[in-house]
């Protein structure tokens, strides 16, 4: 069916859908065993049966370009839902669900025993098309007759509505358009974009109604029947990529694309098959979450809320995955430079040189209800961009990348000084200017993330402690990079500025009585004297003295910060601690990975190894051993499982990257591709790994094979091979 249907032929109807925040006022926790298929900005989230149910629930749906194109999908057999026997996914592009009937009644009135009709449901996502195939097989000794129904609906809500933002006015819904084998839903948004969801069914249903396809089937003993549905989203703004493909071809293409990604990436093999599976899940996540933009791909933040371009999240995920495939960092940098701020816009919190926070393309953004097209309300994306550029160069020695991005880097440095320091005190702060923007603009961006000990919410502008560390590290690294590329004058200035910042910072943020740094300074320059995870990020910068790094590390190993599953965002000893909150006591894998990374760089390997072990043990309790965005900071006890956070995203890119960064850090892998060197410093494996084989590790134009083997308390590294350019590999034991 063509999208170019004459709108005069469509029949307008009032919206048949309630706002998600109204329909689901008491939100059940997102099911951790939901099935999720992903292809960039298009994704499908279903319950274990493969259904999108209950209709309109915030945690399920078929999403494309920040819009839910399918809000209800339900399979029924003789009016009942099927019984789920098992469900699994192949990477993030295919689900296999095994079903059977409950007690259904044969036409001659005696009961059909359970488990005699097997139903295999296969779902595949690719090229923006979702395939849903059912195979029915009769293991009964007599023919079976039953009715199959597939129920559909499309609410076309914006992702912001799904997340709970209410709208006073919506666009125009239309009565579904039917043919003998299809149902097509239409919606014209307030952005004047016509969106449609086309559901094509084969074989054609015996009956078709506004939202239901129905088949009356007779299945002979040991015979099979198939029913397939194909769901295609499209709009007159961004046409679908689907072309003339089928499910088998789509699955073949997705497998081929993944195999190519895997071939180009680093390979990891240990004596622990479950750990290997966890790493392989992460490898698959990084493939699935790539969003094409021009000739590059950038990492989307996560599913279901953040399937789009981000600044901070994409940068950190690219940094974590440099050991896996540094091309992700190269592409991420180029895409973010493309959208670097060029003007002063209060509505979008944009300023010249600033790196974006988030880029949306849904209706609420396009019609001006939200400022996210793109939105720049992030205080840390800009210095993190500079850090990633420097570290990507260490891994790739890509001179052309640096030359191409030096103008963007200089604009970013100018933003730090001209706009980042909002009150001239020498620190970088944030303050929202957009009425629809984020109040808090660090990585802990919930409204109540930054509090004083007495529970008072800190007033903006706020100077976060970790952001000052990022700024220091950005200037320190850019000083070295600019010196390499001949700009010694700017290099000297940046090094001086970094040194001065470190002195100011220690004076303003250090709490002698706590032996720790304050989380932030509020609008009155009063420190937030809470014990938080924020100062842990300072450890991977070079701003701290050796003594300060030791004291910060020691503080992290006290029980009020360490939950047993990882470090909390806020210490349990604080009055405002809440282990069930988003940022005031929960455990975030990416947060832990950056802290452990810094500890390892400072040669504190034991706590880094301990948190690697804890996160690995936590991953065992999640589907496909995939760490979620976060989980609750409840203290771990014997035989406990991690307490799930109600609406945690999974997969989330920087959670998928956590173990890669910690593993790289404890192995002491420190590349210097521009010098054609790879340094392995004090490598250590956790005590539950005897060996780790690393192959196809990219350092510049070289590919390296390394074997790490643990013997007693020592870990040894053997260089297996080097392909491509010559590379000097140094293995150093400094203890």
Phi, psi and omega in degrees: 000135180280143173290338185279040175290144178295119184300337179295338180279345180277147182255110180296143176222153172298153179301124179275008188241138172279153172303137180307322183289339177273315182292332184232061182293323174257097186278123173287151177303143178299132183290124183289345179259015172304150176265132183231125174245141188222140168217083182066241182271004176251130180209158180235128175236122182230166169285176187298339179280354183090003181271154168261093187204150356294156185304127177081004180298145186293339186262003182227160176146170174251112188248145178208129178051048175067022180226142176272110182269348174216119183250354178210131172210121182218130178261129178229146176233118188052041175081000183241155173284147181284165178267126180278123175269315178197163176209148180204167177234149170259109187051232179235027181235354181210140174242144175236120184236124180260126185231162169213174180273160164275207175284108173249157187260128175289161185295335179265017164084359173265157187283137172278124179301152178294159173063032174251344173249119179262133179237117174258122178251123179241128179239134182227138177236130176186148181053038178069011181246140179247121178255139181226107188241133179244131173241119181258132178227131185261115176257011174280161182273358178231161178299151180236135175242135180203167180248130178252134176233140170240119182256135183228156168198155180224117181264346176055033180282147176291151181300330177293325175294318179301325181280355173117003178278122181275151178240135179284326183229137177241175178281199185253122172270157179230156176297133180304144179261128185248145162236185181291345182224013183211157171233132179233124179261138181234146177208129174254117183281171176291351174271007180070011177270129175270122179247147178219153172237116181257122177249114180249132186239140180218132353295167182298143181296154173289329176222144177222130179238187187305324183222017186221134166251138188225132178237137173256110189249144169237121187242117180286159179305136177060023177251162181236148173225141179242143170231134181229139174237144179234124184246123184235121174268148178199162173211165178280002175264315180231098180299154178291151178269007200294325183053200183262082181238161175238178186295317182297317180293321178298314180297320178298317180294318179295320178296318180296316180297319178293318179300322177294317177299315180296320180297324182277351185258170178289144179252136179238135178216125179235183175277359182249102185294328180290319176296320176301318180296321178296317178295320180295326174299316178297320178299318178294323179296317181294331174289314186290329186274005179284129179252123179290141176209108187064229179268002183245174172232140175239151184279122172289154187288314182171175186242136009262348191274340193232043181274066181198179179292131173233161174272284184306309185297315181295321179296311181296318178298321178293321178297315180298325189261015178301325179289339181275309180195101184293349178297331176300319179291318180301312181293317180301317179298316182295318180294316181293325176296327180297327183254014180303142183302142181234348186220173176258108181230109179296323182302320181258007185053035183264143173216153181303130178092349185281142177271138185297161173262316189200142181232114181247156181228020180278176185301315184296330175283315184294329181265008172085012177282332179231150187265031193261029184237061356269173179241142190244017185283066177220124182276341188252347182299325184291309175295327178294326175302316180292321178297315181295321178301315179296314183289325176298324178294322177300327182273329189248337188052037182276089181300321182295322177302312182296315180299318180295325187259358179302319176301319178294322179295320179293322177294323178295318177298320178296323178299320181304316185275321187276321184246326184297318177275093191284339183234009174075020181268003178092000177245153178269124182239171173231152172203125182296137172249331181278129179296339178254011181272187181277135177290310177258134190236019166267189182291331172273088191253012173288159189298331184253019186292327186248101182234153168282169183298332182275003178094359178285129178289131182293139178274146177272156008286144182242134175254107180282144183296317184292331179295323177295324175295318178299318181296316177303309184297321180298315181289321178298312182292318180294330174301313179294319183293317181292326176296318178300325183261017166096359182261077185287329180297310178294323179301315180295319180297315181296323179294321178296316181297322179296317180297317179295321179298318181300320180293314179299318184297312184297323180292321186274330190253338185288134178249097185303323182290337179261342186062039188201167180264146174294151181294323185191173168246135181273191184298330180267011181066024174274132181288144170276100190274044177259151177271111186230175178279347185307313181298342177298331179292337179296337185292332179270357169269171180259019187281333186273144171290164180301321181292318178296320179298321179296316183291320178297316180298315180299321181295328180292337184270003173282153189297334183288337175263326184266116187274348190100335174254353183149178181279137178281158175287339179213141184293143179296338181283349181280143179300326184271007180297134175215104184295344181264000183277172181287318187227004185245047176140359178281174178244122179248119180304320182293322177301313178299321183293320179292322178294312179297321176303314179293321178298317180295321177298330177269010177067029169259081187280328185301310178294328177294318177294323180296317181286330173300316178297316182296316180293323176297317179295325176294319182300331180299339184265005181240154181305134179059021181056039183260119175292133178278177177308314179199165168218172189286152184268033177292137183298133181284137174234174181301134178068012178284160165245157175298141180276122186286142175278139191305317186234040180291137179282146177199123359285149174238126192305312185283346169283320178295334181271353188300311184290331177296317181291316181295319180298313177302321185289313182288338175278353177069030182281114183227098185279153172219071188298327181295336176259006182056048180227149169229120179256131175248111188246119177048058181295142176217133171260148174295160186289355177260007172237125177272326178208158176218123177257124179246126180231151174066028178286122185269121172232107186060231178262020179249153173236127190243142171247128182230142173242121175255131182227132179264128176231107185066237180263002182251147172243128182252151179237129178240130177277115183276312179198160173225122178249154180086220181296153175298143183217128176273120179252117180253126175250116186239136173244105188268354182275000000 
